[in-house]
Amino acid sequence: MHWADVVAEKLLEQKDEHVISSGITPSGPIHLGSMREILTADAIVRAINDKGGKAKLIYIADNADPLRKVYPFLDKEKYGKYVGRPLAEIPGPDGEGSYDEYFLEPFFDALKQVGVHPKVVNNYNQYRQGKYNDCIKILLDNKDNVRNILETVSGRQLPKNWFPWTFKDNDGALCDGKLVDYNWPYVSFENKKGEIVKNNLEEGDGKLPWRLDWPTKWKTLGVTFEAFGKDHATKGGSFDTGRKIVSDVLGSRIPHHIVYEWINLKGKGAMHSSTGLAISANEMLTMAPPEVIRWLIMQPQPNRHIDFDPGLGLLNSVDKYDKIEQEYKMKNLEENSSRAFELSQIGDFSTESKHVSYRHLVTLTQSKGSIEKVMEAFLKIGEIEEFNPEDRARLVTRMECIKGWLGNYAPESVKFEIQEEPPKKNYSPHEIKIIKHLNSKLAAIEWKSQSLHDSFYDLQEEYNIPAKEYFKVMYNILLDKDRGPRLGFFLASMEREFVLDRLKHYL
């Protein structure tokens, strides 16, 4: 049974309706690693609803959190003064709107593309609108109990003057301070300058520390399940303290959960927006079909890390997905793989959709360019008999992804350009002999992918010259490279006359 269905069944044993939560602090471009959290949550929502339950997905934008430092992708002069300010109160890098919106809006657009439609909870507004006030008052009125839980569970001693609130200073920055007075809804503190500052808690001046903010959201929003990263799941970490706070102080149920592993960028480590070591969710969607992105996360167990290679590894991943798709159509998949495929779909999946090799599409995207010429080539080669509008739309999407991938992460070995003019070559007598063999052979055989592919090995047997030498010469005269796409298919997509004319040029 797929892991999402296992979780769904456990949740449905408790009750029929569930609130599945996900969220992130929008401190920078939201990357593929963060996408794992919300796609994991979305899979569980789908699984619950498929089993007759009722689940909704909420996405908490933690935009009340402060800008912790000037990240490498920010202007130091511009953003130095904003360190410590809530993200919702900082201008965006483009000079329009707020900082949080700048990074959240493209991410929400990416979510739509991968078929995720959560209810967005603006955490900054939650504080400003007093949605957490009941919980805040309980926590502040029971600060000694809260302090004891945090120290006992985490094993860390809090400062003597600790108070369960992150104050808002005169300059708008969130800060620690020395408590002067607390009388709901007001709290006064002494800042580092020795000034006495008053906060109105009901108006969202400041916020709860993270270890209290998290269980407060569970209680207020009725969260019954949440997926979160392994950094929160360490012994004595924020989940351990949160579950104790929500049950013993706030008097609410502990949500069920699942811990997910990181997505690592091959050869570089875990993705982090703050360091710039990441591929944004939007960038990913410019070079990989959305269903493939979902499949990369649906397939493994959440507690298994994913090594993501945006180069040749991405091409291999799409190939694997396409093979799974074909097996699914033929009903040859075992249960777990079949369910992972189903949970990867953006909309309704049609078993009638035409299969087109992604590697072949990579070849034709470079050699033909337009969708019309690509479809014409597939029809000419005989891989497809006809295209319906849905098939065409799928090809368009995939071609755009291929173009994005070729422009950013594709290895040079995959890239090529058909030379309009014959490359200037000084071929040896041996190479000229190879060209003569090719010219004679290709002029006579059936112009089909397999027969063209086989012809190179026929020449090898006939003349005792390694097939790779024939391949190399062919790539040289067409692409001015020693390597290229799978040659049988590539040649079949071209006009015989063009290929023969190019060979004759060197004779």
C-alpha positions in Angstrom: 0.0 0.0 0.0 1.3 3.5 -0.9 2.5 5.6 2.1 -0.2 8.2 1.5 -3.0 5.6 1.7 -1.4 4.2 4.9 -1.6 7.7 6.5 -5.1 8.3 5.2 -6.4 5.1 6.7 -4.9 5.9 10.1 -6.4 9.4 10.0 -9.9 8.1 9.0 -9.9 5.7 11.9 -10.0 8.9 14.1 -12.6 10.9 12.2 -13.8 11.6 8.7 -12.8 15.3 8.4 -9.2 16.5 8.5 -7.2 19.7 8.1 -3.8 19.0 6.5 -1.2 21.7 7.0 1.9 22.8 5.3 3.9 26.0 5.3 7.1 27.9 4.9 8.9 31.1 5.7 9.2 33.0 2.4 12.7 34.3 3.0 13.8 33.6 -0.5 13.0 31.7 -3.7 10.9 28.7 -2.7 12.7 25.7 -4.0 12.0 22.1 -5.0 13.0 20.8 -1.6 10.2 22.9 0.0 7.9 21.6 -2.7 8.3 18.1 -1.2 6.5 19.2 2.0 3.3 20.5 0.3 3.2 17.7 -2.3 3.4 15.2 0.5 0.6 16.9 2.3 -1.4 17.1 -1.0 -1.0 13.4 -1.6 -2.5 12.7 1.8 -5.4 15.0 1.1 -6.1 13.2 -2.1 -5.9 9.8 -0.4 -8.4 10.8 2.3 -10.8 12.2 -0.2 -10.4 9.1 -2.4 -11.4 6.9 0.6 -14.6 8.9 1.2 -13.3 11.2 3.8 -13.2 15.0 3.7 -9.8 16.7 3.8 -8.7 20.2 3.1 -5.2 21.5 2.6 -4.0 24.7 4.1 -0.7 26.5 3.4 0.6 28.8 6.1 2.7 31.6 4.8 4.9 32.5 7.7 5.4 36.1 6.7 5.3 37.3 10.3 8.8 35.9 10.6 11.7 38.4 10.4 14.3 38.8 7.8 17.2 37.1 9.6 20.1 38.5 7.5 20.9 40.0 4.2 20.9 36.9 2.0 23.4 36.6 -1.0 20.7 37.4 -3.5 19.8 40.7 -1.8 21.2 44.2 -2.1 23.3 44.8 1.1 22.8 48.5 1.1 19.1 48.3 0.6 18.2 45.5 2.9 20.6 46.0 5.8 18.1 48.3 7.5 15.3 45.7 7.2 17.0 42.9 9.1 14.7 41.8 12.0 11.6 43.3 10.3 8.6 41.0 9.5 8.8 39.9 5.9 5.3 41.2 5.3 6.5 44.7 6.2 9.6 44.8 3.9 9.5 46.0 0.2 10.0 43.4 -2.5 13.3 43.2 -4.4 11.6 44.5 -7.5 10.4 47.6 -5.7 6.8 46.6 -5.9 4.6 45.0 -3.2 6.0 43.3 -0.2 9.0 41.0 0.3 6.8 37.9 1.1 4.5 38.5 -1.9 7.6 38.7 -4.2 8.5 35.1 -3.3 5.1 33.6 -2.6 3.2 34.6 -5.7 5.5 32.7 -8.2 5.4 29.7 -5.8 1.6 29.7 -5.7 1.6 29.8 -9.5 3.9 26.8 -9.4 1.5 25.0 -7.1 -1.3 25.5 -9.5 0.8 24.0 -12.3 1.4 20.8 -10.2 -2.2 20.5 -9.3 -2.1 21.8 -5.7 -4.8 24.2 -4.6 -4.5 25.0 -0.9 -6.3 27.5 1.3 -3.6 30.1 2.0 -3.3 31.3 5.6 -1.4 34.7 5.9 0.3 34.3 9.3 1.0 38.1 9.5 -2.6 38.9 9.1 -3.5 36.2 11.6 -1.6 38.1 14.3 -2.9 41.5 13.1 -6.5 40.4 13.1 -6.3 38.8 16.5 -6.9 35.2 15.4 -4.4 33.9 17.8 -5.3 36.1 20.8 -7.0 33.3 22.8 -3.9 31.1 22.6 -1.5 34.0 23.1 -3.2 35.0 26.3 -3.2 31.4 27.6 0.5 31.0 26.9 1.5 34.4 28.5 -0.7 33.8 31.5 0.9 30.4 32.0 4.5 31.4 31.2 6.0 29.5 34.1 4.4 26.3 32.9 5.4 27.0 29.3 9.0 27.8 30.4 9.2 24.5 32.4 8.0 22.5 29.3 10.5 24.2 27.0 13.4 23.7 29.3 12.5 20.1 30.3 11.8 18.8 26.8 14.6 20.7 24.9 17.2 20.3 27.7 18.1 24.0 27.3 17.9 26.7 30.0 16.1 29.9 29.1 17.3 33.3 30.3 16.1 34.4 33.7 14.1 37.3 32.2 12.6 35.1 29.5 9.0 36.0 28.4 7.0 34.0 25.8 6.8 36.8 23.3 9.1 38.2 20.6 8.7 42.0 21.0 8.4 44.6 18.3 10.9 47.5 18.7 10.4 51.1 17.9 12.1 50.6 14.5 9.7 47.8 13.6 12.2 45.0 14.2 11.3 41.9 16.2 13.6 41.5 19.1 14.3 40.1 22.6 14.0 42.5 25.5 13.7 42.8 29.3 10.1 42.6 30.4 8.9 45.7 32.3 5.2 45.1 32.6 2.5 42.8 31.3 -1.2 43.5 31.6 -3.3 42.0 28.7 -3.4 43.2 26.0 -0.3 45.3 26.6 3.3 44.3 27.3 6.1 46.7 27.9 9.8 45.9 27.6 13.2 47.6 27.7 15.1 47.4 24.4 18.9 47.4 23.9 19.0 51.2 23.9 17.4 51.3 27.3 14.1 52.6 25.9 10.7 51.4 27.2 8.6 50.2 24.4 4.9 49.2 24.7 3.3 46.5 22.4 -0.4 45.9 21.9 -0.7 42.2 21.6 -4.3 42.3 20.2 -3.0 44.3 17.3 -0.1 42.0 16.4 2.8 44.0 17.8 5.4 41.2 17.8 4.8 37.5 17.6 5.1 34.3 19.5 8.5 32.5 19.4 8.5 29.6 16.8 8.2 26.9 19.4 4.9 28.5 20.6 3.8 29.8 17.3 3.6 26.3 15.8 1.3 24.7 18.4 -0.8 27.9 18.4 -1.5 27.4 14.6 -2.4 23.8 15.2 -5.0 24.8 17.9 -6.4 27.8 16.1 -6.6 26.3 12.6 -7.7 22.8 13.8 -4.8 21.0 12.2 -5.0 17.3 12.4 -2.0 16.3 10.3 1.2 18.0 9.2 4.3 16.9 7.2 7.5 18.6 8.2 11.3 18.3 7.7 13.6 16.2 9.8 15.1 19.4 11.4 12.0 19.8 13.4 11.9 16.1 14.4 15.1 15.8 16.4 14.8 14.7 20.1 13.9 17.8 22.1 13.2 19.8 18.9 10.3 22.0 18.0 7.8 19.2 17.4 8.6 17.6 20.8 8.0 20.9 22.6 5.1 21.8 20.4 3.1 18.6 21.1 3.6 19.1 24.9 2.5 22.8 24.6 -0.6 22.1 22.6 -1.8 19.2 24.8 -0.8 20.4 28.3 -1.2 24.2 28.0 -3.6 24.9 25.1 -5.7 21.8 25.7 -5.9 20.6 22.1 -5.1 17.4 20.3 -1.6 16.7 19.0 -1.7 16.5 15.2 -0.6 13.4 13.4 2.5 13.8 11.3 5.1 12.5 8.9 8.7 13.5 8.7 10.3 14.0 5.3 13.9 13.9 4.2 15.7 16.6 2.2 16.0 16.8 -1.6 19.7 17.1 -2.3 21.2 18.8 -5.3 23.5 16.3 -6.8 27.1 16.8 -5.7 26.2 19.9 -3.6 24.0 18.9 -0.7 20.6 19.9 0.6 18.8 22.8 -1.1 18.6 26.0 0.9 17.1 29.3 -0.4 19.2 31.4 2.0 22.5 30.1 0.5 21.4 30.2 -3.1 22.0 26.4 -3.3 18.6 25.6 -4.8 16.4 25.3 -7.8 13.2 27.2 -7.4 9.9 25.5 -7.9 9.2 27.8 -10.8 12.5 27.2 -12.4 11.9 23.4 -12.1 8.7 23.7 -14.0 10.4 25.4 -16.9 12.4 22.2 -17.5 10.4 19.3 -16.3 6.7 18.3 -16.8 4.6 18.9 -13.7 3.5 15.3 -13.4 7.1 14.2 -13.4 7.9 16.6 -10.5 5.0 15.1 -8.6 6.1 11.5 -9.4 9.7 12.2 -8.1 8.1 12.9 -4.7 5.2 10.4 -4.8 7.5 7.4 -5.6 9.8 7.1 -2.6 8.9 7.0 1.0 9.0 10.5 2.6 11.8 9.4 5.0 14.1 8.7 2.0 16.2 11.5 0.7 16.1 12.3 -3.0 19.2 13.1 -5.0 18.2 15.4 -7.7 20.4 15.8 -10.8 19.1 18.6 -13.0 21.4 17.5 -15.8 21.3 14.1 -17.5 19.6 12.7 -14.4 16.5 14.8 -15.2 16.3 13.3 -18.7 16.6 9.8 -17.2 13.8 10.6 -14.6 11.4 11.6 -17.4 12.3 8.4 -19.2 11.5 6.4 -16.1 8.2 8.2 -15.6 7.2 7.5 -19.3 8.0 3.8 -18.8 5.8 3.8 -15.7 3.1 5.5 -17.7 3.2 2.8 -20.4 3.2 0.0 -17.8 0.2 1.7 -16.1 -1.7 1.8 -19.4 -1.1 -2.0 -19.8 -2.0 -2.6 -16.1 1.4 -4.2 -15.5 2.4 -2.2 -12.4 2.4 -3.5 -8.9 0.0 -1.7 -6.5 2.5 0.8 -4.9 3.9 2.0 -8.2 0.5 2.2 -9.7 -0.8 4.4 -6.9 2.3 6.6 -7.0 1.6 7.2 -10.7 -2.1 8.0 -10.0 -1.1 10.5 -7.3 1.3 12.1 -9.8 -1.4 13.2 -12.2 -2.4 16.8 -12.5 -5.9 16.1 -13.8 -7.7 13.1 -15.3 -5.4 10.7 -17.0 -6.3 9.3 -20.4 -5.1 5.9 -21.3 -5.7 6.9 -24.9 -2.9 9.5 -24.8 -0.1 8.9 -27.4 3.3 7.9 -26.1 6.2 9.9 -27.5 9.7 9.1 -26.5 11.0 12.1 -24.4 14.6 11.5 -25.7 13.3 11.6 -29.2 11.4 14.8 -28.4 14.7 16.3 -27.1 16.2 15.5 -30.5 13.3 16.9 -32.6 13.0 20.0 -30.4 16.5 20.9 -31.4 16.4 19.8 -35.0 12.9 20.9 -36.0 12.0 23.8 -33.6 8.3 24.2 -34.1 5.5 22.0 -32.8 4.1 21.6 -36.4 7.5 20.3 -37.7 7.9 18.1 -34.7 4.5 16.4 -35.2 5.2 16.1 -38.9 8.5 14.3 -38.1 6.8 11.8 -35.7 4.2 11.1 -38.3 6.8 10.7 -41.0 8.9 8.3 -38.9 5.7 6.3 -38.2 5.9 6.4 -34.4 2.5 8.1 -34.2 -0.4 7.7 -36.7 -2.3 10.8 -35.6 -2.3 13.5 -33.0 -5.5 14.8 -31.2 -5.6 18.2 -29.5 -4.7 16.7 -26.1 -1.7 15.0 -27.6 -0.6 18.3 -29.2 -1.0 20.2 -25.9 1.1 17.7 -24.1 3.8 17.9 -26.8 3.8 21.7 -26.5 4.3 21.6 -22.7 7.1 19.1 -23.0 8.9 21.0 -25.7 8.8 24.1 -23.6 10.3 22.1 -20.7 13.0 20.7 -23.0 13.9 24.2 -24.2 14.2 25.4 -20.6 16.4 22.4 -19.7 18.6 22.8 -22.7 19.2 26.5 -21.9 20.1 25.9 -18.3 21.1 22.4 -17.1 21.4 20.0 -20.1 25.0 18.7 -20.5 26.8 19.7 -23.7 26.7 16.0 -24.8 23.0 16.3 -25.4 23.0 19.7 -27.2 23.4 19.9 -30.9 22.7 22.0 -34.0 22.3 20.8 -37.5 24.9 22.6 -39.6 23.3 24.4 -42.5 26.6 24.4 -44.4 28.9 21.4 -44.5 31.5 21.7 -41.8 35.1 22.3 -43.1 36.8 19.0 -42.6 40.1 17.5 -43.9 39.2 13.8 -43.9 41.9 11.1 -44.1 41.7 8.5 -46.9 40.3 6.0 -44.3 37.5 8.5 -43.4 36.7 9.1 -47.0 36.3 5.4 -47.4 33.8 5.4 -44.5 31.8 8.2 -46.1 31.7 6.2 -49.4 30.4 3.2 -47.5 27.7 5.3 -45.8 26.7 7.0 -49.0 26.2 3.6 -50.7 24.4 2.0 -47.8 22.0 4.9 -46.9 21.0 5.4 -50.6 19.7 1.8 -50.7 18.1 0.9 -47.4 14.6 1.6 -46.0 14.5 5.0 -44.4 13.2 3.9 -41.0 14.7 4.3 -37.5 15.6 0.6 -36.9 16.9 -0.1 -40.4 19.1 3.0 -40.2 20.4 2.0 -36.8 21.1 -1.5 -38.0 22.9 -0.3 -41.1 25.9 1.0 -39.1 26.4 -2.5 -37.6 25.9 -4.1 -41.0 28.7 -1.9 -42.3 30.9 -3.0 -39.4 30.5 -6.6 -40.3 30.9 -6.0 -44.0 34.1 -3.9 -43.9 35.5 -4.8 -40.4 35.4 -1.2 -39.4 34.0 -0.4 -35.9 30.5 1.0 -36.0 31.5 3.8 -33.7 33.7 5.2 -36.6 30.7 5.3 -38.9 28.8 7.1 -36.1 31.5 9.6 -35.5 31.8 10.6 -39.2 28.0 11.0 -39.5 27.9 13.2 -36.5 30.8 15.2 -37.8 29.3 16.0 -41.1 25.8 16.8 -39.8 26.5 18.4 -36.4 30.3 19.2 -36.3 30.5 17.1 -33.2 31.8 13.6 -32.4 28.7 12.6 -30.6 25.0 13.3 -30.9 21.4 12.0 -30.5 20.4 8.4 -31.2 21.4 8.2 -34.9 18.7 5.9 -36.3 15.8 8.0 -35.1 17.7 11.2 -35.9 18.4 10.3 -39.5 14.8 9.0 -40.0 13.5 12.4 -39.0 15.6 14.0 -41.8 15.1 13.9 -45.6 17.2 11.2 -47.2 18.3 13.6 -50.0 19.7 16.1 -47.4 21.8 13.4 -45.7 23.0 12.0 -49.0 23.9 15.4 -50.4 25.9 16.1 -47.3 27.8 12.8 -47.7 28.5 13.5 -51.4 29.9 16.9 -50.5 33.0 15.2 -49.1 33.5 12.7 -51.9 
